[in-house]
């Protein structure tokens, strides 16, 4: 079970949305991490055959996915950022409708729908109309519909966008359970969504993969050290200009900063253990309070 990208490129006019990407994926969870506009959604749409690469090829077990056609789509489950549904359908009827599109027989569709709605915690709401669901509930139904055909490849594009912390925790647990016997590719710009569940991290910037590997190897490769220090509030902007500042917290006597630097930013600075958020900051260069702030 191998999904392979070979020199995949996608151009929109003079913009390289995806720029000569090569990578192989097997069973497990792969976290595709990058800021908005990095090319993540374009890449996922190509993996789902919704758009064609400008150059390069995508192979499933050595065969081109475009040539495979329906044979490939039968092993694929996809949750886009914004998935469509008929608002007046009940959750159960919506699932049965998607099951019919995917070619499931009615008996199997009923059984699979009941099973999946239970798994995502939505069975007791199955008679509710789709238009009445909260964002978190709708995303849970979205994952359930992506799993109807029991796919070997599950592609999730920003599945936790706009959800509250409790819903995001529930999603991470669910995705971890679903990954036991399949390939899961999870795209996000929210670091905590993948820090503890991804077997491999892919950092994507300007259409390219700038890092692929484990979280542990990524953190061990960091040249900068993480420091915690307290400075006067009036000095915060100065530190933000001079260093990569990951976090600012108001404390008695000033502001406590989490700083990435090769040398201690102050004499009293204390070393901290690095996290994936720190590595994200190094690769994507956010400065706290700057105009290019991104959510982490």
N, C-alpha and C positions, 0 to 999 in steps of 0.2 A: 504494500500500500504506500505509494509514493506520489506526491503531487510536486511537480518540478517546474520551475520557471527558468527559461533559457533566454537570456539577453532580451527580456521583455521590455518594450518601449511603447509608450502611448503619447502622441503629440496632438495638441489642439492648437492649430495654427502654428505660431512660433513658440508655444509653451510646451516644455517637456514635463508633462504631468507625472509620468513614470519613465525613468531614464536608465535603460540598459540594466535591468535587475535580473540577477540569477540566484536561485536558492532552491533547496529541496526540503520537503516536509514529509514526515511520517506520522504515526499515531502519537497523540499528545496534544497539549495546549500550547499554541504559539501566540504570543502577545505582540501585536503590531502597534507600536507606540510612536506618536509624533504629533506635532502641533496641527491645528486645522490648516488645510491647504498643502499638506506634505505629500499628498498623492495616495493616501490610504484607500479612500473610497473608489477612486479610479482603478486601483489595482484589484480591489475586491470585485468590482463590476466585471473586470476582465476574467477573473477566476470563475465567475458565475455565467460566463458567455453572454452577458448583456451587451458588452461592447467588444470589439476586436482590437487586438494589439496593432499598432502601426508597424512594429517589427518584433522579431523574436517569436517564441512559441511556449505554450503551456501544456505539459504532458501529465496524463494520469496513467500510472503504471506503464510508462513508455509510449503511450499513444496520445496524439494531439486531441485536446478536449473539443475543439471545433469539429474535427472529423468524427469524433465519437457521438456528438449530438445528444439525442435523448438517452443513450446508454450512460453517458456521463451525468446528465441532469438527474437521472434516477438515483444516483448515489450522493446527491448534493442537497443540503438544506441551507437556506439563506434567510437571514433577518436583516433587511436594509435599515438605514437610519429611520426612514419614514415608510412603514409598510401600510399598504392600502387595505381598506375593508369597507363592506356595506354597513353603515352605521345602525340600520334598523334590524340587522340580523342579531340573533342571540349568539352568545359565545359558542354554544353547541352547534348551532346551524352554520355559523361561520367556519368552524373546524370541519364539519361535514362537507361544506362547499369546497374548501381547499383540498380535502381528501379526494373529492371527485375529479378535480383538476389534475391531481397527481396520479390518478388512475387506480385508486384503491377501491376494491369491491365494498359494497355497502356494509356487509357484516364485519369485515376486517376494519373498515373505517370507524364503525361504532365502537368496537373494542379498543382500537388504538386511541381514539378521541377520549374515551373515558380514562384510559390509562395515563395519557399525557396531561390531561387537565388535573388529575390527582397529583401527578408528579410535580407540577408547577404551582400547586396550591390553589387551583381555580375551579375545582369540581363543584363546590357548593354554590358557585356563582354562574353555572352554565346556562341558566335561563335569562340572565341579564343581557340587555342589548349592548352591543359593542360601544355605542356612543355614550354610554353612561360610565364607562370605565375610567379609572384614574390612569395616569401615565404609567405607573408601575404595574398595574394590573394588565394594561394593554400590552406592555412589553413581555409579560409572562405568557400571554396568549400568543404573542409573536414567536417566542421560542418554541412553544408547543406546536404551532403550525409548521415551523421549520423542521421539526422532528417527526412529522407524520409518516414520512416514507422511510424512517429509521436510517438516516443517511450515514454514510461512512465519512463524509466531509461536511462539517458544520461551519458556516461562515457567518460571523456576527459583526455587523458594522455599528459601532458606537451603541451597544445595547443598553448602557446605563445612562445615556445622555439625559439630563434633566430630572433624574431620579433622586430621591432623598437618600441619606446614608443608610437607613435600614433596608430600603429596597435594593441598594447596591450590594449590601452584604448578602442578602438573599440570592441575588443573581450570581454572585461569585460562587456560592455554595452549589447552586444548581448547575452552573457551567462545569465545575469541577466534577460533579457526579456524571454529567453527560460525556465527559472526555475519556472515560475508562476504556472504551473500545473503538474510538474514532479519532479523526484528526479535527481539531477545533482551532480555527483562526479567529482571534478576537481583536478587532481594531478599536483603539480608543486614544484619547489624549489625557485620560485620567489615570495617573500612575498606579494608584492603589487598587484599581480594578484588576490588574494583572500581576502585581508584585508577588503575591503568594500562591497563585494558581498556575502561572505559565511555566512550562518546562523550558521554553526557549523565548528569548526576547529579541524582537526585531525593531531597531530604531530606524525610522524613515525620515529623511530630511531632503527637501527640494527634489523629490522624485527618486531618490537613491536610498539604498540600505547603507547606513553608516556604521551599524553594528549588528551582528547576529551572534547569539550565544546565550549562555546562562546568566542569570542575575549575579551569581557569585563571581564568575569570571569578569563580568563588566565592572563590578565594584572593586575587585582586586587590581584591575588595570588602571584605576584612577590615580593620577599623579598628585592631584590636590588632596589635602586633608580637610576634614570637616571640623570646624571649631565653633564653640559657643562662647559668646562674650557679651558683656553689658557695657553700653556706651551712653553718654548723654543724648537725650532726644534730638538736640540740635545738630548732632554729629551723624545721624542716621543717613541722611542724603550723601554726605561725604563718603561714608563707608560703602554705600550702594554704588557710588561712582567708581570707587577704587577696587572693590571686591565683588565676587558673585555672592549675593546675599539671598539665602533660601527662605528665610522666615524672619519676621520682626514681631516681637511681643512686648507690649508695654509692661514694665515691672517697676516697683518702687525704686526711685533713683535714676530712671532712664528707660532704655529699651534693650531687650535681650535679642541678640542677633544670632542666626545660624549662618556661618560664613564658610565658603570654600576657598582655600588658599594654601599655597605651598609652605607658607610661613605663618606663625601666629599673628593674627591681626592686632592683638593687644598683648601686653605682658601677662595679663590675668586670664587669657583665653584658655579654655579647657577643650581637649579633644573629644569628639563625638564619633559614634559609629556611623559609617556612611550607609545611606539607603538608596533605593532606586530613584527616588525623587532627586537626590543629589546628583546622580549620574545624568538624569534627564536635564537638569540645570546646566551641567557642563557641556552636554552635546547641543543643547538648543539655546543656551545663552541668555536666559531670562534674568533680569535684575529686578528685585523686589521694588514695586512702586514705579517701575519704568513703563514707557508707553507700549512695550511689547509683552506685557504680562500675559501669561497663559495659565490656565487652571491646572493644578497638579494635586 
